[in-house]
Amino acid sequence: MTSTATAPALWDPDVFTSGPPHEFLGELRRTQPVYWQDMPDEPGFWAVLTHADLTAVARESVLYSASEGGVVLENLDPENLEQMRGMLLAMDPPKHVAYRRPLAPSFKARVIGSLEDRIRTICREINARARDVGELDFVHDVATLLPSQVVGELMGLPRDDWHQIQLWAEMNTSGQDPDIVGPERAGTADDASHETGGAGTAHMAMYAMQFAAQRRTEAPRDDLTSLILAGNFGDGPMSDLEFGIFFVQLVTAGNDTTKTMLSAGLLALLEHPEQMAEVRADPSLLPGAVEEILRYENPLHYFRRTATADTVLHGTHIAKGDKVLMYYTSANRDETVFTDPHRFDIHRSPNPHLSFGIGEHFCLGAHLARLEGKVFFEEVLSTFPTIELTGEPIRVRSNLNNGYKKLPVRLSP
């Protein structure tokens, strides 16, 4: 067993810059599956590491609250915590149900399936531009562009705003990386909050409030913004402030986690060329490949819950008020669920990964992300017979975001 003194600190974003500490997490699953992690300057947390235990926590949405302390491991100040509670991912029932219900029909498989032709057209336009460049950063020059445009069109956002919104989304999930949260990306050179990434949330929320106010003066459109503004969320329609906070999560999840899936997925295929050759030869394998990408390179390491009562999990006593972190990065490689879990295998079946969550907070956009992944890889692999790494991939410095900020490649048609 690794001693506490030498064990990787799961709160430390630098621990993850060379990749998740899978060997350490595997050791903990065997010896301390509900593991106490101390933190400097604030209370530590329980890391829930097995597939079964994570599922148990996720299904007990009253005992393990998303709202009580928010969903990130660091304790937020009261103002930021209150803002987070306005996001779907940090709502408890019954509020979560009331806010999710009006949106759910728009994200059903049949409705999302109708977007396939449009998503394919977007992918082909992105690839046409990439073909003219050849050598590029796949993260920002290719992978980012699909979810940015899809979310922009679904929400009815002005095209000229898509790029800035994507930058804010990236800041929201990667606020510990100075390359990502510099003040120039926030849209203002003197915003001190860039040091924590808070500028992304603040600027996006303010943008959304102004956008909502403008849209209320116009005729309704066939998009998610009109649907949300006209909806009843338990106590009637949202205010502009409520819309702004709600918008931050919807747009961030739609933008940044999908970008992470697409870029990390390409790297996984490049690192397993025999499997890339298989999906090139038989695109019907791509849905399974997307599921394996989601398991193998889950876009987010964890989400936090807070215990609302004393309880016991896997023989471990958890006190009321304790932080409890659901580590998808660990549960998705649980040896009791996945055979040879550290092997990337596009044929893996069944593949009950937890990257979209489970229970009350199962990802609203799961069908959309899967469709974007399938179509994106179909189009990229059919357009570029040769894809080569031209430099070292660089991971985001983050204890939350399990992704890359640079993936230099050469695309050869």
N, C-alpha and C positions, 0 to 999 in steps of 0.2 A: 504494500500500500504506500502511495506517495505521501510523505509527511506533509502536515499542514504548512510548515515553513517553506517547503519547496514546491507546493502545488500551484498550478496556474490559478490566478485570481479571476474568476468569471466576471467580475465587475469591470475589469481593466480592458479598455478597448485595444490596447497594444497587444494583448494576448492573441487577438484574432487576426492580426494583420498578415500572419503567415499561414492562415487557415485555422479552422476550429480545432481545439485540442481533443481530437477524437479518441486518442489512446487513453487520455486521462478520464474522459467522460465514460468510456467503456469500463474502465476500472471501477469508477464510482457506481455504475449500474449494477455491478456485481457485489459491491461491498457497502456502499452508502447511497442507495437509490433516491433517498430524500436527504439531500446534502446541505449542511449549513455552511454558508459563505459569509464571512465577515466582510465589512466594508469600512473604509476610513471615513470618519466625520458624520456618519449616520448609521442607523440600524442595518444589520445584514439581512440576509434572505435565505429562504429554503429553495434550493434548486431541485425541481421535480424532473427526473431523468428517464424513467421508463415509460414505455408506450401505455401500459395499463394505468399507471398512476397519473400520467398527464390526462388521459381520457377521463379518469375519475374526477379530477379537479375541474376540467372543462364542463363536465355534465352537472356539477353542483354550483350553479351560477349564483345562488343566494349565499351559501356557505363561503364560497370563494368569490369575492366581489371584484368586478372590473372597475366599478365606480369609486369605491371607498378610497383607494390610494392611486387610482389611475393604472396604466398598463406598462409603464416603464419602471425600471428598477430603482432609479434615482427618485427620491422624494421631491415633489414639485412644491413651489410656493403656492399659497392658497389661490392666487389669481390664475396661475397657469393650470392648476388642478381643476378649477372650476371650468376653465375653457375646455380642457380635455373631456370633462364629463358631458359636454355638448356634442361629442363625437359618438357615433354608433358603437364603435369598438369598446368604449368605456362606459356604456350604459348597462344597468342591471334591469331585469324584469321588475315590473311590467313595462317600464318606459322603453326598454329595448324593443319589445314586441310592437309597441305602438308606433315607434319610428320606423321599424323595418317593414311592417306590413304594407304600407302604401307603395313601397318601392319594389317589393318582391316580385310582383307580376312582370315588371320590366326586365328582370334578370333570369326569367325561366329559360330552360334549355331551348324551347321552340322559338322564343322571341330572339334570343341571342343568336341562334342558328341562322336567322334571317339576315344577319349582318355579314355572313361569310363573304359574299361577293364584294361588298364594300371594303372589308379588311384585306381581301386579296388585291384589290386595286391599289390600296394604300401601300401594301408591301411592294408591289411592282414599281410604283413611283419611287419609293425609297431605294430600291435596288438599281433603278436606272441612274439615279444620281450617284450612288456608290460606285457603279461601274465606271463612271467618268473619272473618279478619284483614284481608285485602285488601292493604295495604301492609306489606312485610316484607323481611327480609334473606334472599334466596333461598338463600344458602350454608348458613346454620345453621338456618333455619326450615323449609326444604323439602329441599334436596339431601342434607343430612347424615342425615336421618331414615331414608331407605330403606336404605342400606348398614348403618347402625347396627342396625336391626331384623333385617335379613337375616342378618348375621353373628351377632347375638345368638341368633337362633333356631337357626341351623346349629350353633353351639357349645353350645347349651343353657344360656346365661347368664341369670341372673335379670334380669327386665325392669327392676327398679329400678336396676340397675347400668349399663345401656346408655349413658346420657348421660355418666357419668364416664369410662367406657371410651373413648367417642368423643373426649372432650377429651384424654385421654392419647394416643390415636392421632394426633390433630392436632399435639400437641406433639412427637411423635416425628419427624414429617416437616417440621416448621416451627420447629425449635428456635432459629432466628436472629431470630425476630420477637418483640419484647417484648410485643406485644399478645396473643400466643398462649401464651407460656410464663410468664406471671405466676404467682406462688405460689398465688393463689387457685384457679387451674385445676388445679394439681397435687394439690389436696386438702389442702394444709397451708400455713399462712401463713408458716412460717419455714424453708422448704426452699430453701437457697441454690442448689441445682442447677438451679433454674428458669432461671438465666441462660444455660444452655447447652441447655435442653430435656431434659437427662438425667433430670429428674424423671419425665417421661412414661414412659420405659422402665422406670425403677426401680419406680415405683408399679404399673405394669401387670404387671410380672413378679412382684412380691410378691403382688398380687391373684391372679394365675393359679396360683401355688404353693399358696396357701390353698384356692383353688377345686378344684385337682386333689386335694389331700389330702382334702377333703370328699367329692368324687365317688368316690374309691376306697372309701369306706365304704358307698356306695349301690349298688343294682342297676344294671347297665349300661342305658343309654338308646340310642335310635336317633338319635344325634347325633355330631358330629365329636369332641367331647371323649372320649366313650366309645371311639370308634375309635382315637384317638391313645393313650389310656391303656392299651388292650389290645394295641397294636401291637408288632411286633418291628422295631426300627430298627437292625439289624445286630448289636448287642451285647445284644439283649433290649429290654425296655420302657424308656421314659423314666423318669428320676427326677422328683420334683416340681420340682427346680431346672431340669432340662432342659426339662420341659414349660413352665415359666414363661417361659423365654427364647424357646422355639419359638412359644409363644402370642403373644408381642409382635409378631412379624413377621406371622403369619397374620391377626391381628385388625387390625393397623395397615393392612396392604395392603387388606384387605377393606373397611375403613371409609374411610380418608382418600383413597386414590387414586381410589376410585369417587366419593366426594363431589366431588373436584376435577373429574373427568370430567363429571359432571352439571351442575355450576354453570358451568364454562367452556363447556360445550356449549350451554347456554341462551344465554349471552352471544354466542357465535358465530352462533347462529341469529338473535338479535335484531339483530345487526350486518349480517345478510344477509337482510332481510325477504322478498325474493322467493323465497329457498330455504326459509324457514320456511313461507311460503304453500304451497309445493309439498308439503312433508311433511304439512302439515295436510290438504291435499286428497287425498293418496295416502300413507297410512301404510306401504305396502310399501316406500317409499324409506328408511325409518328405519334398517334395518341398514346401508345404505351411508352414511347420515348419521352414524351412530355411529362407523364406521370413519374417516370424515373428521375428526370431532371428535378422535378419538384421535391422528390424524396431526398435525392443525393445532394442537392444544392438549395435547400429550402431558403426562400428569400429573407426570412427573419429568424434570428436565433431563438427568440422567446417572446412571450407576453406575460405580464405580471398580473397576479390577483392578490387580494388582501383578505385574510381570514376574518370572518365576522363573528366567530365563536371559537372557543377551544375545541380542538378536534384531534383525531389521530389518522395519519396517512402512512400506510406501509409500516406500521409499528412505531412511527415517529410522532411524538406529541408536538402539535403546532398550537401556539397560543393565539387568542384573539388579537387582531392587529398585526400579526406577523405578515411580512411579504412572502408570497409564494410564487415562484417563477416556473412557468411551463416551458421547458427547453425542447423545442421541436428538433433542434440540431442533434440532440441526444436520442430522443424517442424515435426518430426516423431511422436510427441505426441500432435499434434494440435487437439483440441477437435472439431473443425469444420470439420475435415476430418476423424478422427478415433473415432468411438464409444468406450467409456470407454478406453481411450488411454493408461492408466497406467496398464491395464490388459494384461498379456501375453496370447495370444490366437492363437494356431496353426491353427484354423479354420477361422481366420480373412480373409474376402473376401468382397470387393476388399481390396488390401493392397498396396496403392500407396506410399510406403515409398520412401525416397529420399537418401538412403544410398549409392547408386551408382551415385548420382548426377542426373542432367537432362540437356538436351540441348547440347551445343557444347562440354562440358567436361564429358558427360556420360561415365562411366567407361568402358574402352576398354576390361577389363578382367571380365566383369559381368557374362558371360556364364560360364567361367572357375570356378569362385568362387562358383556359384550356383551348378555346377556339383560336385566340391570337397566337398561342404557341404552335399549334398544329399548322395553321396557314403560313405563319412566318417562316418556319423551318422548311416547309414544302417549297416556298418561293426562293428562299436564300440558297438552298441546296441545289435546286434545279437551275438557278441563274448562274451560279458560280461553281464550275466543276472543280476548281482548286481554291482552297482557303488555307492560308498559311499564317502561323504566328510570326511576327517580325520583331518581337521584343517580349520582355517579361510582363505578364499580367500583374496588375497591382490591385490589391484588395482595398476596400474602404476601411478606414480606421473607425471601428464601431463595435460596441458590444451588442448592438441590436441588429444592424443590417449585415446580412451575410452575402455580400456582393463585391463587385469589382468597380473601380473607378477608371481603370484603363485596361484595354484589351487591344493591343496593336496587331493588326492583321493586314494581309494582302489578299484582295479578292480578285480572282482571275476568271474572266468570262470564257 
